[in-house]
Amino acid sequence: MPADERTSRHGIDDTQDHVRRLLGSFVPQWLARRAVVVDVRTDADSYDAGEQVEMTITFRNRLPVPMTVETPSKRLWGWTVDGELEASDEPRKRSTDGGSIAFSPRGRKVLTRTWDGRFKRVDDRTRWVPAEPGTYEVGAFLALGEQRPADTATIRVE
């Protein structure tokens, strides 16, 4: 398997490629953060209520050199539906430990995720609420804080 396709439990971290990480550390973070492009595509534009939405998420290094992007928390990336992280209003714990993602020259990380068409609601109990008919925005981002590389796609639930 090519090094660019290796993944960890986080989905895209390839911590075993120490040479790429070392070389990538010479690219300044301000440049590395601007060099990543995110692209989100769905398998269709319109879905029936309750139908699964498959997203293909691509993170791409635009630079012709290897680079490493450091994230402020252990979360390396995420996906959203109408701005809700993983289609859930569940409070998230914030870590203070950082993470990092290494890219080959002009390298890509391609992931797929599936949204089941429901929103997770957490209050005194946890429940799953089906998406109402309408337009929704699915997105993905590299977890870099406020100015993070991101992309969205619009879908319709019938």
Backbone torsions as a table, in degrees:
resi	resn	phi	psi	omega
1	MET	NA	130.9	178.5
2	PRO	-59.3	148.5	-178.1
3	ALA	-57.0	-32.7	-177.0
4	ASP	-70.0	-14.5	-177.5
5	GLU	-103.4	-3.3	177.6
6	ARG	-68.9	140.3	178.7
7	THR	-136.0	158.2	176.2
8	SER	-109.9	-169.5	178.9
9	ARG	-63.8	-18.2	177.7
10	HIS	-81.4	-12.9	177.5
11	GLY	105.4	-33.5	-178.0
12	ILE	-139.1	-4.4	-177.0
13	ASP	-76.6	127.2	180.0
14	ASP	-116.9	68.0	-172.2
15	THR	-66.2	-13.0	-178.2
16	GLN	-77.5	-14.7	-177.6
17	ASP	-90.9	79.8	-173.9
18	HIS	-69.5	-35.0	-180.0
19	VAL	-64.5	-45.8	180.0
20	ARG	-63.1	-40.6	177.9
21	ARG	-62.1	-42.8	-179.8
22	LEU	-63.5	-51.1	179.3
23	LEU	-62.6	-39.5	-179.6
24	GLY	-66.3	-21.9	-178.6
25	SER	-70.9	-13.7	179.5
26	PHE	-80.7	-15.0	176.7
27	VAL	-80.6	124.1	-179.6
28	PRO	-59.3	144.9	-177.3
29	GLN	-59.6	-37.4	-179.2
30	TRP	-60.8	-35.1	179.0
31	LEU	-79.0	-43.9	-179.5
32	ALA	-58.8	-42.6	-179.3
33	ARG	-64.7	-33.0	179.4
34	ARG	-81.0	-19.1	-175.7
35	ALA	-82.2	-15.1	-178.1
36	VAL	-85.9	131.2	176.0
37	VAL	-114.5	137.4	179.0
38	VAL	-112.1	138.6	177.4
39	ASP	-134.4	130.8	178.0
40	VAL	-119.7	130.7	175.7
41	ARG	-132.9	145.5	176.1
42	THR	-110.5	161.7	-177.2
43	ASP	-77.5	-8.3	176.6
44	ALA	-159.6	170.2	177.0
45	ASP	-97.9	-23.2	-175.5
46	SER	-134.1	141.8	-176.8
47	TYR	-135.4	150.1	170.8
48	ASP	-76.6	152.9	177.9
49	ALA	-55.6	132.6	179.4
50	GLY	85.8	-6.9	179.5
51	GLU	-77.8	143.5	179.9
52	GLN	-75.5	142.9	178.9
53	VAL	-110.2	116.4	177.7
54	GLU	-94.7	127.7	179.4
55	MET	-111.4	136.6	170.9
56	THR	-109.1	122.6	-174.9
57	ILE	-116.2	126.6	179.7
58	THR	-120.7	129.4	171.9
59	PHE	-110.3	127.8	-173.9
60	ARG	-130.6	134.5	173.6
61	ASN	-87.0	118.3	179.5
62	ARG	-81.3	-10.9	-176.2
63	LEU	-83.8	150.0	178.0
64	PRO	-84.5	15.4	178.7
65	VAL	-129.0	156.0	176.1
66	PRO	-67.6	152.2	178.3
67	MET	-153.3	158.7	176.8
68	THR	-124.1	129.7	177.1
69	VAL	-104.4	125.5	178.5
70	GLU	-93.7	135.5	177.7
71	THR	-105.9	148.0	-176.9
72	PRO	-72.7	-14.7	179.0
73	SER	-134.6	177.6	177.8
74	LYS	-66.6	-24.5	176.9
75	ARG	-67.4	123.1	-179.6
76	LEU	-91.7	-34.7	-176.8
77	TRP	-158.4	174.0	176.6
78	GLY	-161.0	168.2	174.6
79	TRP	-128.8	153.2	-175.3
80	THR	-137.2	158.7	167.9
81	VAL	-128.1	120.4	-175.0
82	ASP	48.6	40.8	176.8
83	GLY	82.0	-5.4	-179.9
84	GLU	-91.1	121.1	-178.2
85	LEU	-58.7	121.6	-178.6
86	GLU	50.3	35.2	177.3
87	ALA	56.8	40.7	-176.7
88	SER	-140.2	144.8	173.7
89	ASP	-98.1	13.9	-179.0
90	GLU	-65.8	131.6	176.7
91	PRO	-62.4	141.8	-178.0
92	ARG	-110.9	143.5	174.2
93	LYS	-78.5	139.4	178.8
94	ARG	-101.5	127.4	177.3
95	SER	-95.5	153.8	176.8
96	THR	-102.6	-7.0	176.6
97	ASP	-81.4	135.7	179.6
98	GLY	-87.1	171.2	176.6
99	GLY	-134.0	-179.1	177.2
100	SER	-155.9	155.8	179.8
101	ILE	-131.4	125.2	179.4
102	ALA	-99.6	136.9	178.2
103	PHE	-120.9	142.8	170.1
104	SER	-74.1	167.9	173.8
105	PRO	-56.9	125.1	-177.5
106	ARG	53.3	25.4	-176.3
107	GLY	-73.6	158.0	179.7
108	ARG	-126.6	148.3	170.3
109	LYS	-121.9	119.7	-177.8
110	VAL	-117.1	126.8	-179.3
111	LEU	-128.7	155.1	170.5
112	THR	-123.5	141.6	175.3
113	ARG	-136.7	154.1	-179.6
114	THR	-123.5	128.8	172.1
115	TRP	-99.0	129.2	-175.6
116	ASP	-82.7	7.8	177.4
117	GLY	82.3	12.3	179.4
118	ARG	-126.3	156.5	174.9
119	PHE	-107.9	137.0	177.0
120	LYS	-88.2	126.4	179.0
121	ARG	-117.2	124.2	-176.9
122	VAL	-121.6	116.8	172.2
123	ASP	-140.0	-117.8	176.6
124	ASP	-72.8	-14.2	173.7
125	ARG	-149.7	162.4	179.4
126	THR	-98.7	132.4	177.6
127	ARG	-141.9	156.7	179.5
128	TRP	-112.3	122.1	-175.4
129	VAL	-110.4	125.4	178.8
130	PRO	-65.2	146.1	176.8
131	ALA	-65.9	134.2	175.7
132	GLU	-72.6	155.3	174.0
133	PRO	-57.2	139.2	-179.6
134	GLY	153.0	-169.6	-178.2
135	THR	-100.8	136.8	-179.8
136	TYR	-131.6	152.6	177.5
137	GLU	-112.1	117.2	174.7
138	VAL	-100.7	142.3	-176.1
139	GLY	-147.4	170.6	175.7
140	ALA	-144.7	155.6	-177.4
141	PHE	-151.7	156.9	168.9
142	LEU	-91.5	128.0	-169.3
143	ALA	-76.6	79.0	-177.8
144	LEU	-115.9	13.6	-178.7
145	GLY	94.5	-146.9	-172.6
146	GLU	-66.7	-44.0	-178.3
147	GLN	-100.2	71.6	-175.2
148	ARG	-106.5	144.5	174.1
149	PRO	-63.9	132.1	-176.5
150	ALA	-154.2	164.8	174.3
151	ASP	-151.7	156.2	178.1
152	THR	-135.6	159.8	173.1
153	ALA	-136.6	143.4	-179.8
154	THR	-99.3	133.7	177.4
155	ILE	-126.9	164.8	177.6
156	ARG	-124.7	132.9	173.9
157	VAL	-105.0	124.3	-176.4
158	GLU	-90.7	NA	NA
